[in-house]
Amino acid sequence: MPGPTMLGVAGWPVAHSRSPRMFAPALAAAGLDWRYVHLPLAPERFVATARVLGASGYRGINVTLPHKEAAHDLADELSPAAAAIGAVNTLTYGDGAIHGDNTDAGGFLDALGADPAGWRCLVIGAGGSARAVVWALREAGGEVAVWNRTAARAAALAADLGVGQAAEPFAADLLVNCTSVGLDQAVEPGEAAAAVGLAGLEPPAVLFDLTYGAGPTPLCRWAEAGGARAVDGAEMLVRQGARSFERWTGRPADLDAMRAGFRA
């Protein structure tokens, strides 16, 4: 008798991921007896394991650090977003092929909750998450510039995606923090702002901090103290997960159930 349809999140390490507790109530709300599990895969094991999961009862997996580029390279087919960003966070098994997508970009815009067309957008950071955010904002019609303390990394990202490079942080309509600054909830808001070059600047109209914790991040607190609207990475995690859920199941995700599971 065949087992349940399987889903999972692959990373190294991955035990900290909240995705299983986020997906479980969404699957239950949809009436699906599927299982979502942690898949701790060291880098040297990722490609070989990911290739055979489809034959082992898996419908799909989410992919987190450090495997997003490897997932991009192993996919047989790529969505336009995944191809442009150069990273995959969602693999889907079916039709004898592995399909790669990047739901971080769409999940970011969903969580932003506003149309950024025409906005001056500053993205701080130059890693994989920054690539997804820059691409999403560019496609949505934002005027995007990238700043990173290592200028060469910002220059490479900006050139790859056809956006600007900021010589220094500036007052923007939207500021997106794609660095790890603020993961430590004990850091003072002003200290966090200084760490990403924002000392002396007025907060933007909207600040989006891709990090998250038990409460508002230090950068969110800094922005809110200056009258900005602040969004943290928890909602983006829910929204990108919802897009993966819909791709795998063909059904809309229960966002409230996913948020409750995330917070549990």
C-alpha positions in Angstrom: 0.0 0.0 0.0 1.5 3.3 -1.0 2.5 5.8 1.7 1.3 9.4 1.9 2.4 12.1 -0.6 5.5 13.7 0.8 6.8 17.3 0.9 9.8 18.7 2.7 12.3 21.5 3.2 16.0 20.7 2.3 18.9 22.6 3.9 22.0 22.3 5.9 21.3 22.9 8.7 17.5 22.8 8.5 16.2 21.6 11.9 15.4 25.3 12.8 13.0 25.7 9.9 9.4 26.5 10.8 8.1 25.3 7.4 6.8 21.9 8.6 4.7 23.5 11.4 3.6 26.1 8.8 2.5 23.6 6.2 0.9 21.0 8.4 -2.2 23.1 9.3 -2.5 24.3 5.7 -2.6 20.7 4.4 -5.1 19.8 7.1 -7.3 22.7 6.1 -7.2 21.6 2.5 -8.2 18.0 3.5 -4.9 16.5 2.3 -3.3 13.7 4.2 0.2 14.7 3.1 3.3 14.9 5.2 5.9 17.8 5.2 9.2 17.0 6.9 12.7 18.4 7.5 15.4 17.1 5.0 18.8 17.7 6.4 21.1 17.3 3.4 24.8 18.2 3.5 26.0 19.9 0.3 27.7 16.8 -1.1 24.5 14.8 -0.8 22.0 17.4 -2.0 22.0 16.8 -5.8 22.0 13.0 -5.7 19.2 12.9 -3.1 17.0 15.6 -4.7 17.1 13.8 -8.0 15.5 10.7 -6.6 12.9 12.2 -4.3 10.2 12.2 -7.0 10.5 8.4 -7.2 10.3 8.1 -3.4 6.8 9.6 -3.0 7.7 13.3 -2.9 5.6 15.8 -4.8 7.9 18.7 -4.1 10.4 20.3 -1.7 11.3 23.8 -0.6 15.0 24.5 -0.7 16.9 26.7 1.7 20.5 27.6 2.4 23.0 26.5 1.1 21.3 24.7 -1.8 19.4 27.3 -3.9 22.0 27.6 -6.6 22.5 23.8 -6.8 18.7 23.3 -7.1 18.7 25.8 -10.0 21.4 23.8 -11.8 19.7 20.4 -11.3 16.2 21.4 -12.4 15.1 20.2 -15.8 12.8 23.1 -16.3 12.9 26.6 -14.8 10.3 29.3 -14.3 11.1 32.7 -15.7 11.7 34.0 -12.1 14.1 31.1 -11.3 16.0 31.5 -14.5 16.4 35.3 -14.1 17.3 35.2 -10.4 19.7 32.2 -10.7 18.3 30.4 -7.6 15.5 27.9 -6.9 13.6 27.6 -3.6 10.9 25.3 -4.9 11.3 22.0 -6.7 8.3 20.1 -8.1 8.3 16.5 -9.2 6.0 15.4 -12.0 5.8 14.3 -15.7 9.2 12.7 -15.4 10.9 16.0 -14.8 12.1 18.3 -12.0 10.6 21.8 -12.2 12.4 24.6 -10.5 10.7 27.9 -9.3 11.6 30.8 -7.1 8.6 31.8 -5.0 10.7 34.2 -2.9 10.2 37.0 -5.4 6.4 36.7 -5.6 6.2 36.0 -1.9 8.1 39.2 -1.2 5.7 41.3 -3.3 2.7 39.6 -1.7 4.0 40.4 1.7 4.8 44.0 0.7 1.1 44.5 0.1 1.5 47.5 -2.2 2.4 48.3 -5.8 6.0 49.5 -5.9 5.8 50.8 -9.5 7.6 54.2 -9.6 9.0 53.9 -6.1 12.7 54.6 -5.3 13.8 51.3 -3.8 17.1 50.7 -2.0 18.1 47.0 -1.4 20.8 46.4 1.2 22.7 43.2 0.7 24.0 41.2 -2.3 23.2 37.6 -1.5 20.6 35.2 -2.9 17.6 36.8 -1.1 18.7 40.2 -2.4 18.7 38.9 -6.0 15.1 37.7 -5.6 14.0 41.0 -4.1 15.8 43.1 -6.7 14.3 41.1 -9.6 10.8 41.3 -8.1 11.0 45.1 -7.6 12.5 45.7 -11.1 9.8 43.6 -12.7 7.1 45.5 -10.7 8.3 48.8 -12.1 10.4 50.0 -9.1 13.5 52.2 -9.5 16.0 49.9 -7.8 19.5 50.5 -6.5 21.7 48.0 -4.5 24.1 48.9 -1.7 26.4 46.5 0.1 29.4 47.2 2.3 31.5 45.1 -0.2 30.9 47.3 -3.2 32.1 44.7 -5.7 29.3 42.4 -4.7 26.7 45.1 -5.1 28.2 46.0 -8.5 28.0 42.4 -9.7 24.4 42.0 -8.7 23.4 45.3 -10.2 25.1 44.5 -13.5 23.5 41.0 -13.6 20.0 42.3 -13.1 20.2 45.6 -14.8 19.6 48.0 -11.9 21.6 50.7 -10.2 24.4 50.5 -7.6 24.2 53.0 -4.8 27.5 54.6 -3.7 26.0 55.0 -0.2 22.5 54.4 1.4 20.0 57.2 0.6 16.5 58.2 1.6 14.2 55.9 -0.3 10.5 55.2 -0.6 11.2 51.5 0.2 14.2 50.1 1.9 14.7 46.3 2.0 17.2 44.8 4.4 18.6 41.5 3.0 21.4 41.1 5.5 21.5 39.3 8.8 21.7 42.5 10.8 18.8 42.5 13.3 18.6 38.7 13.8 19.8 39.5 17.4 16.7 41.0 19.0 18.8 42.5 21.7 20.5 44.9 19.3 19.4 48.5 19.8 17.5 50.0 16.8 20.0 52.8 16.2 22.9 50.3 16.4 21.2 48.1 13.8 20.5 51.1 11.5 24.2 52.1 11.8 25.3 48.6 10.9 23.7 48.8 7.5 24.8 52.4 6.8 21.6 54.2 7.8 22.9 56.3 10.6 21.7 59.9 10.2 19.1 59.1 7.5 15.4 59.5 7.9 13.5 56.2 7.8 11.8 55.4 4.4 8.1 55.4 3.9 8.2 51.6 4.0 10.9 49.3 5.5 11.0 45.6 4.8 13.4 43.5 6.9 13.8 40.0 5.6 14.9 38.8 9.1 12.3 38.0 11.8 12.0 37.0 15.4 9.6 36.8 18.3 8.9 40.5 18.1 9.6 43.4 15.8 13.2 43.4 14.6 15.6 46.2 15.6 15.4 47.7 12.1 11.6 47.6 12.2 11.6 49.3 15.5 14.0 52.0 14.1 11.7 52.6 11.1 8.5 52.6 13.1 9.9 55.2 15.6 10.3 57.5 12.5 6.8 56.9 11.3 7.5 54.3 8.7 5.4 51.2 7.9 7.5 48.2 8.7 7.2 44.6 7.5 9.4 41.7 8.6 10.4 38.4 7.0 7.8 36.3 8.7 5.0 37.3 6.3 7.3 36.8 3.3 8.1 33.2 4.6 4.3 32.6 4.8 3.6 34.0 1.4 6.4 32.2 -0.5 5.3 29.0 1.2 1.7 29.6 0.1 2.9 29.9 -3.5 4.8 26.6 -3.2 1.7 25.0 -1.6 -0.5 26.1 -4.5 2.0 24.9 -7.1 2.1 21.4 -5.5 -1.5 21.0 -4.6 -3.4 23.0 -7.2 -5.4 24.6 -4.3 -5.3 27.9 -2.6 -3.4 28.0 0.7 -5.1 28.9 3.9 -2.9 31.9 4.9 -4.3 32.2 8.4 -3.6 28.5 9.1 0.0 29.0 7.8 0.5 32.1 10.0 -0.8 30.3 13.1 1.4 27.3 12.4 4.4 29.6 11.9 3.8 31.3 15.3 3.1 28.1 17.1 
